[in-house]
Protein backbone atom coordinates (compact mmCIF):
# COMPACT_ATOMS: atom_id res chain seq x y z
CA UNK A 1 0.00 0.00 0.00
CA UNK A 2 1.24 3.46 -0.90
CA UNK A 3 0.15 6.20 1.45
CA UNK A 4 1.70 9.44 2.53
CA UNK A 5 2.32 9.32 6.26
CA UNK A 6 1.59 12.56 8.08
CA UNK A 7 3.92 14.31 10.49
CA UNK A 8 3.73 13.62 14.24
CA UNK A 9 1.87 16.89 14.86
CA UNK A 10 -1.91 16.40 15.26
CA UNK A 11 -3.96 17.98 12.50
CA UNK A 12 -6.63 18.76 15.08
CA UNK A 13 -6.21 20.14 18.59
CA UNK A 14 -7.57 17.64 21.09
CA UNK A 15 -8.61 18.71 24.58
CA UNK A 16 -7.12 16.27 27.04
CA UNK A 17 -9.44 14.88 29.67
CA UNK A 18 -8.74 15.51 33.35
CA UNK A 19 -9.51 13.17 36.28
CA UNK A 20 -12.42 15.43 37.21
CA UNK A 21 -13.97 14.80 33.78
CA UNK A 22 -14.42 11.07 34.31
CA UNK A 23 -16.03 8.83 36.96
CA UNK A 24 -13.98 6.01 38.49
CA UNK A 25 -16.85 3.53 38.91
CA UNK A 26 -16.37 0.94 36.16
CA UNK A 27 -19.82 0.90 34.56
CA UNK A 28 -20.14 4.68 34.80
CA UNK A 29 -16.70 5.13 33.29
CA UNK A 30 -17.62 2.78 30.45
CA UNK A 31 -20.64 4.91 29.57
CA UNK A 32 -18.67 8.14 29.92
CA UNK A 33 -15.96 6.97 27.52
CA UNK A 34 -18.41 6.61 24.64
CA UNK A 35 -17.81 9.55 22.33
CA UNK A 36 -14.45 10.45 23.87
CA UNK A 37 -11.33 10.52 21.70
CA UNK A 38 -8.35 8.18 21.89
CA UNK A 39 -5.18 9.77 20.51
CA UNK A 40 -1.93 7.96 19.67
CA UNK A 41 1.26 9.86 18.84
CA UNK A 42 4.16 7.99 17.20
CA UNK A 43 7.17 9.04 15.10
CA UNK A 44 5.25 7.80 12.04
CA UNK A 45 2.28 10.04 12.70
CA UNK A 46 -0.79 10.74 14.80
CA UNK A 47 -3.86 8.51 14.80
CA UNK A 48 -7.09 9.26 16.61
CA UNK A 49 -10.61 7.89 16.87
CA UNK A 50 -13.91 8.31 18.69
CA UNK A 51 -14.62 5.57 21.22
CA UNK A 52 -17.93 4.03 20.11
CA UNK A 53 -18.00 0.68 21.93
CA UNK A 54 -16.67 -0.61 25.26
CA UNK A 55 -17.21 -3.37 27.82
CA UNK A 56 -17.05 -2.96 31.58
CA UNK A 57 -15.33 -5.54 33.81
CA UNK A 58 -16.38 -4.61 37.32
CA UNK A 59 -14.85 -5.68 40.67
CA UNK A 60 -15.68 -9.27 41.54
CA UNK A 61 -16.63 -10.02 37.93
CA UNK A 62 -15.84 -13.68 37.05
CA UNK A 63 -15.26 -12.64 33.44
CA UNK A 64 -12.56 -10.14 34.45
CA UNK A 65 -8.84 -10.86 34.23
CA UNK A 66 -8.59 -9.41 37.75
CA UNK A 67 -11.04 -11.89 39.27
CA UNK A 68 -8.34 -14.23 40.64
CA UNK A 69 -6.26 -11.39 42.02
CA UNK A 70 -3.24 -9.35 41.04
CA UNK A 71 -0.61 -11.00 38.83
CA UNK A 72 2.30 -9.59 36.80
CA UNK A 73 0.02 -9.68 33.75
CA UNK A 74 -2.96 -7.94 35.37
CA UNK A 75 -1.14 -5.50 37.69
CA UNK A 76 -2.28 -2.50 35.61
CA UNK A 77 -5.92 -3.24 36.49
CA UNK A 78 -5.09 -2.66 40.16
CA UNK A 79 -3.42 0.72 39.64
CA UNK A 80 -5.12 4.09 40.01
CA UNK A 81 -7.85 4.86 37.47
CA UNK A 82 -7.22 5.75 33.81
CA UNK A 83 -4.15 3.56 33.26
CA UNK A 84 -3.72 1.40 30.16
CA UNK A 85 -3.97 -2.35 30.69
CA UNK A 86 -2.64 -3.96 27.50
CA UNK A 87 -2.65 -7.73 27.08
CA UNK A 88 -2.21 -10.31 24.34
CA UNK A 89 -5.43 -12.13 23.46
CA UNK A 90 -5.11 -15.76 22.31
CA UNK A 91 -1.46 -15.10 21.54
CA UNK A 92 -2.27 -13.07 18.44
CA UNK A 93 -3.90 -9.69 19.14
CA UNK A 94 -3.25 -6.89 21.59
CA UNK A 95 -6.28 -5.56 23.49
CA UNK A 96 -6.54 -2.53 25.77
CA UNK A 97 -8.51 -1.66 28.88
CA UNK A 98 -8.74 1.57 30.85
CA UNK A 99 -8.33 0.86 34.57
CA UNK A 100 -11.12 1.94 36.92
CA UNK A 101 -12.14 2.02 40.59
CA UNK A 102 -9.87 3.13 43.47
CA UNK A 103 -6.33 1.74 43.39
CA UNK A 104 -6.17 -1.91 44.46
CA UNK A 105 -9.67 -2.94 43.37
CA UNK A 106 -8.86 -4.55 40.02
CA UNK A 107 -11.30 -3.49 37.30
CA UNK A 108 -11.31 -1.96 33.85
CA UNK A 109 -13.09 -0.98 30.66
CA UNK A 110 -12.20 -2.82 27.44
CA UNK A 111 -12.08 -0.60 24.35
CA UNK A 112 -13.89 -2.51 21.62
CA UNK A 113 -14.22 -0.08 18.69
CA UNK A 114 -13.25 3.36 17.43
CA UNK A 115 -14.61 5.54 14.67
CA UNK A 116 -11.44 6.72 12.86
CA UNK A 117 -10.86 10.48 12.92
CA UNK A 118 -7.23 11.19 12.05
CA UNK A 119 -4.29 9.32 10.56
CA UNK A 120 -6.47 7.04 8.44
CA UNK A 121 -3.74 6.37 5.80
CA UNK A 122 -1.41 5.25 8.60
CA UNK A 123 -4.14 3.04 10.09
CA UNK A 124 -4.67 1.49 6.65
CA UNK A 125 -0.98 0.65 6.35
CA UNK A 126 -0.89 -0.91 9.81
CA UNK A 127 -4.06 -2.91 9.19
CA UNK A 128 -3.35 -3.85 5.58
CA UNK A 129 -6.79 -2.76 4.40
CA UNK A 130 -8.44 0.29 2.89
CA UNK A 131 -11.86 -0.60 4.30
CA UNK A 132 -12.61 2.28 6.67
CA UNK A 133 -15.24 0.42 8.67
CA UNK A 134 -12.83 -2.41 9.50
CA UNK A 135 -9.86 -0.33 10.66
CA UNK A 136 -10.81 -0.19 14.37
CA UNK A 137 -13.90 -2.38 14.62
CA UNK A 138 -13.01 -4.90 17.33
CA UNK A 139 -10.45 -4.68 20.16
CA UNK A 140 -7.60 -6.38 18.27
CA UNK A 141 -8.07 -4.33 15.12
CA UNK A 142 -8.29 -1.17 17.22
CA UNK A 143 -4.90 -1.84 18.83
CA UNK A 144 -3.26 -2.77 15.54
CA UNK A 145 -4.53 0.40 13.83
CA UNK A 146 -3.40 2.56 16.74
CA UNK A 147 -0.04 0.78 17.26
CA UNK A 148 -0.94 -0.17 20.84
CA UNK A 149 1.11 -2.97 22.38
CA UNK A 150 2.51 -4.11 25.73
CA UNK A 151 5.07 -1.28 25.71
CA UNK A 152 2.17 1.05 26.65
CA UNK A 153 0.96 -1.10 29.53
CA UNK A 154 0.41 0.88 32.78
CA UNK A 155 0.69 4.22 30.95
CA UNK A 156 -1.33 7.07 32.49
CA UNK A 157 -3.88 7.94 29.81
CA UNK A 158 -4.46 11.45 31.16
CA UNK A 159 -0.82 12.47 31.60
CA UNK A 160 1.29 11.02 28.79
CA UNK A 161 1.76 12.02 25.16
CA UNK A 162 2.16 8.64 23.48
CA UNK A 163 -1.45 7.61 24.13
CA UNK A 164 -4.13 9.69 25.79
CA UNK A 165 -7.84 10.29 26.25
CA UNK A 166 -9.36 13.51 24.96
CA UNK A 167 -12.77 15.16 24.97
CA UNK A 168 -15.39 14.37 22.33
CA UNK A 169 -14.98 16.23 19.06
CA UNK A 170 -18.74 16.28 18.49
CA UNK A 171 -21.94 15.53 20.35
CA UNK A 172 -22.25 11.87 21.36
CA UNK A 173 -25.25 9.95 20.10
CA UNK A 174 -27.57 7.83 22.21
CA UNK A 175 -25.66 5.32 24.34
CA UNK A 176 -27.19 1.86 24.62
CA UNK A 177 -26.12 -1.29 26.46
CA UNK A 178 -26.16 -5.04 25.82
CA UNK A 179 -24.58 -8.32 26.84
CA UNK A 180 -20.83 -8.56 26.45
CA UNK A 181 -19.37 -10.38 23.46
CA UNK A 182 -17.44 -13.65 23.37
CA UNK A 183 -17.35 -14.51 27.09
CA UNK A 184 -18.56 -17.64 28.89
CA UNK A 185 -18.66 -16.32 32.47
CA UNK A 186 -21.42 -13.91 33.54
CA UNK A 187 -22.51 -13.68 29.87
CA UNK A 188 -25.89 -12.08 30.58
CA UNK A 189 -24.68 -8.97 32.40
CA UNK A 190 -25.53 -5.80 30.48
CA UNK A 191 -22.06 -4.28 30.62
CA UNK A 192 -21.36 -3.54 26.97
CA UNK A 193 -21.99 0.07 25.97
CA UNK A 194 -22.08 1.51 22.46
CA UNK A 195 -23.18 4.51 20.43
CA UNK A 196 -26.46 3.58 18.79
CA UNK A 197 -26.61 3.56 14.97
CA UNK A 198 -22.84 3.94 14.61
CA UNK A 199 -21.57 1.72 11.78
CA UNK A 200 -18.14 1.31 13.39
CA UNK A 201 -19.50 -0.70 16.33
CA UNK A 202 -18.33 -4.35 16.31
CA UNK A 203 -20.16 -7.61 16.93
CA UNK A 204 -23.42 -9.00 15.57
CA UNK A 205 -25.93 -6.40 14.44
CA UNK A 206 -28.54 -8.14 16.61
CA UNK A 207 -26.61 -6.94 19.68
CA UNK A 208 -26.53 -3.32 18.54
CA UNK A 209 -30.08 -2.28 17.55
For each residue, the residues with C-beta under 8 A, 3 or more apart:
1: 124 125 128 130
2:
3: 121 122 124 125
4: 121
5: 44 45 121 122 125
6: 11 45 46 119 121 122
7: 45
8: 41 42 43 44 45 46
9: 46
10: 13 14 39 41 46 48 118
11: 6 46 118
12: 48 117 118 169
13: 10
14: 10 37 39 48 166 167 169
15: 166 167
16: 158 164 165 166 167
17: 21 22 36 158 164 165 166 167
18: 21 158
19: 22 81 82 158
20:
21: 17 18 167
22: 17 19 29 32 33 81 82 165
23: 28 29 32
24: 29 81 100 101 102
25: 28 29 100 101
26: 29 30 56 57 58 59 100 101 107 108 109
27: 30 31 56 58 191
28: 23 25 31 32
29: 22 23 24 25 26 32 33 56 81 98 100 109
30: 26 27 33 34 54 55 56 109 191 193
31: 27 28 34 175 177 193
32: 22 23 28 29 36
33: 22 29 30 36 51 54 98 109 111 165
34: 30 31 51 52 53 54 172 175 193 194 195
35: 50 51 52 168 170 171 172 173 175 195
36: 17 32 33 50 51 165 166 167 168
37: 14 48 49 50 51 117 165 166 167 168 169
38: 48 49 51 111 114 146 163 164 165 166
39: 10 14 46 47 48 163 164 165 166
40: 46 47 48 119 146 147 148 162 163
41: 8 10 46 161 162 163
42: 8 45 46 47 147 162
43: 8
44: 5 8 122 147
45: 5 6 7 8 42 119 122
46: 6 8 9 10 11 39 40 41 42 118 119
47: 39 40 42 116 118 119 122 123 145 146 147
48: 10 12 14 37 38 39 40 116 117 118 119 166
49: 37 38 114 115 116 117 118 136 142 145 146
50: 35 36 37 114 115 117 168 169 170 195
51: 33 34 35 36 37 38 54 111 113 114
52: 34 35 113 114 115 194 195 198 200 201
53: 34 111 112 113 192 193 194 195 198 200 201 202 203
54: 30 33 34 51 109 110 111 112 192 193 194
55: 30 109 110 112 180 181 191 192 193
56: 26 27 29 30 100 107 109 110 191 192 193
57: 26 61 63 64 65 66 97 107 108 109 110 191
58: 26 27 61 64 107 191
59: 26 64 66 101 105 106 107
60: 67
61: 57 58 64 66 67 107 186 189 191
62: 67 185 186
63: 57 67 180 183 184 185 186 187 189
64: 57 58 59 61 67 77 106 107 108
65: 57 73 74 77 85 87
66: 57 59 61 69 70 74 77 78 106 107 108
67: 60 61 62 63 64 106
68: 71
69: 66 106
70: 66 74 75 77 78 106
71: 68 74 75
72: 75
73: 65 87
74: 65 66 70 71 77 78 85 87 106
75: 70 71 72 78 79 154
76: 79 83 84 85 86 97 99 108 153 154
77: 64 65 66 70 74 85 97 99 106 107 108
78: 66 70 74 75 99 103 104 105 106
79: 75 76 83 99 103 154
80: 83 99 102 103
81: 19 22 24 29 98 99 100 101 102 103
82: 19 22 98 99 156 157 158 165
83: 76 79 80 98 99 154 155 156 157
84: 76 96 97 98 99 148 152 153 154 155 157 163
85: 65 74 76 77 96 97 98 99 108 153 154
86: 76 94 95 96 97 143 148 149 150 152 153
87: 65 73 74 94 95 97 150 153
88: 91 92 93 94 95 150
89: 92 93 94 95 139 140
90: 93
91: 88
92: 88 89 140
93: 88 89 90 139 140 141 143 144
94: 86 87 88 89 140 143 144 148 149 150
95: 86 87 88 89 110 111 139 140 143
96: 84 85 86 110 111 139 142 143 148 152
97: 57 76 77 84 85 86 87 108 109 110 111
98: 29 33 81 82 83 84 85 108 109 111 157 165
99: 76 77 78 79 80 81 82 83 84 85 107 108
100: 24 25 26 29 56 81 107 108 109
101: 24 25 26 59 81 105 106 107
102: 24 80 81 105
103: 78 79 80 81
104: 78
105: 59 78 101 102
106: 59 64 66 67 69 70 74 77 78 101
107: 26 56 57 58 59 61 64 66 77 99 100 101
108: 26 57 64 66 76 77 85 97 98 99 100
109: 26 29 30 33 54 55 56 57 97 98 100
110: 54 55 56 57 95 96 97 139
111: 33 38 51 53 54 95 96 97 98 114 139 142
112: 53 54 55 138 139 142 181 192 194 201 202 203
113: 51 52 53 136 137 138 139 142 194 200 201 202
114: 38 49 50 51 52 111 135 136 142 145 146 200
115: 49 50 52 136 198 200
116: 47 48 49 119 120 123 132 135 136 145 200
117: 12 37 48 49 50 169
118: 10 11 12 46 47 48 49
119: 6 40 45 46 47 48 116 122 123
120: 116 123 124 132 135
121: 3 4 5 6 124 125
122: 3 5 6 44 45 47 119 125 126
123: 47 116 119 120 126 127 135 136 145 146
124: 1 3 120 121 127 128 129 130 135
125: 1 3 5 121 122 128
126: 122 123 144 145 147
127: 123 124 134 135 141 144 145
128: 1 124 125
129: 124 134 135
130: 1 124
131: 134 135
132: 116 120 135
133: 137 199 200
134: 127 129 131 137 141
135: 114 116 120 123 124 127 129 131 132 141 145
136: 49 113 114 115 116 123 141 142 145 146 200
137: 113 133 134 141 142 200 201 202
138: 112 113 141 142 202
139: 89 93 95 96 110 111 112 113 142 143 202
140: 89 92 93 94 95 143 144
141: 93 127 134 135 136 137 138 144 145
142: 49 96 111 112 113 114 136 137 138 139 145 146 148
143: 86 93 94 95 96 139 140 146 147 148 149
144: 93 94 126 127 140 141 147 148
145: 47 49 114 116 123 126 127 135 136 141 142
146: 38 40 47 49 114 123 136 142 143 163
147: 40 42 44 47 126 143 144
148: 40 84 86 94 96 142 143 144 152 163
149: 86 94 143 152
150: 86 87 88 94 153
151:
152: 84 86 96 148 149 155 162 163
153: 76 84 85 86 87 150
154: 75 76 79 83 84 85
155: 83 84 152 160 162 163
156: 82 83 159 160
157: 82 83 84 98 160 163 164 165
158: 16 17 18 19 82 164 165
159: 156 164
160: 155 156 157 163 164
161: 41 164
162: 40 41 42 152 155
163: 38 39 40 41 84 146 148 152 155 157 160
164: 16 17 38 39 157 158 159 160 161
165: 16 17 22 33 36 37 38 39 82 98 157 158
166: 14 15 16 17 36 37 38 39 48
167: 14 15 16 17 21 36 37
168: 35 36 37 50 171 172
169: 12 14 37 50 117
170: 35 50
171: 35 168
172: 34 35 168 175 195
173: 35 195 196 197 198
174: 195 196 197
175: 31 34 35 172 193 194 195 196
176: 193 194 195 196 208 209
177: 31 190 191 192 193 194
178: 190 192 194 207 208
179: 187 188 189 190 191 192 207
180: 55 63 183 186 187 189 191 192
181: 55 112 192 202 203 207
182:
183: 63 180 186 187
184: 63 187
185: 62 63
186: 61 62 63 180 183 189
187: 63 179 180 183 184
188: 179
189: 61 63 179 180 186
190: 177 178 179
191: 27 30 55 56 57 58 61 177 179 180
192: 53 54 55 56 112 177 178 179 180 181 207
193: 30 31 34 53 54 55 56 175 176 177
194: 34 52 53 54 112 113 175 176 177 178 198 201 208
195: 34 35 50 52 53 172 173 174 175 176 198 201
196: 173 174 175 176 208 209
197: 173 174
198: 52 53 115 173 194 195 201
199: 133
200: 52 53 113 114 115 116 133 136 137
201: 52 53 112 113 137 194 195 198 208
202: 53 112 113 137 138 139 181
203: 53 112 181 207 208
204: 207 208
205: 208 209
206: 209
207: 178 179 181 192 203 204
208: 176 178 194 196 201 203 204 205
209: 176 196 205 206
